[in-house]
Amino acid sequence: MTLPAATIPAESSTVSGASAPAGWADIRNAGDLQFAPVTIPEIPPLQPGWFERVLNDLFGWLADLFAPLGQLLGASWWWLQWALLAAAIGFALVMLVRMFGPGAGFRRPRKTAQGAEEWQPDRAATLALLEDADRLAADGRFDEATHLLLLRSVGHIADARPDWVDPSSTARELAALPALPDAARTAFGVIAERVERSLFALRTLERPDWEAARAAYAEFALARLNTAGGAA
């Protein structure tokens, strides 16, 4: 059994004409709002001043001058990079050999002028030094006597040859000076060893230590002076 189709009311084909919302005309006519298109004027580029023009000309001239060199380096870079690498490796090897190779710690001793006399302390200063040190040793103050011997000896050298003694010089450095006579190096080695033992090992020096230091200094100073006096 077939039911009759339901009837749908037909929509109105007439569309009401569109109209602006209320108040639009007032907003459109207001003067504080911009609705018209804005034309932005073209700003001309700034012209460079005379300094900028000079720099530009200079840079352009340098570019033209070094352009062939840059092209040459660019074309030769493949073999040039290996040459630079080989030079760097060679330099590093030379430095390693000089630092750790045979004779790395060797320094050629400085030669004194031909005919120059070896330094030795003044006789009066030497005798005064030994008298003061002997006085301390007689009281059993062997550490002070040996230390005084070292300090006065350094002072004698500084007075005679200031270029040999630096304010930070140690007794061991003075004993290793190539310009110092062999007797002086031996004396300083003996005296410095006793003083270091007293100061840093906290070991009190005994009479044999003092006698060894005194004999070393006397051999350096008095024996040489006596020899010179006998020859005179």
Secondary structure by P-SEA (a helix, b strand, c coil): ccccccccccccccccccccccaaaaaaacccccccbbbbcccccccccaaaaaaaaaaaaaaaaaaaaaaaaaaacaaaaaaaaaaaaaaaaaaaaaaccccccccccccccccbbbbbccaaaaaaaaaaaaaaaaacaaaaaaaaaaaaaaaaaaaaccccccccccaaaaaacccccaaaaaaaaaaaaaaaaaccccccccaaaaaaaaaaaaaacaaaaaaaaaac
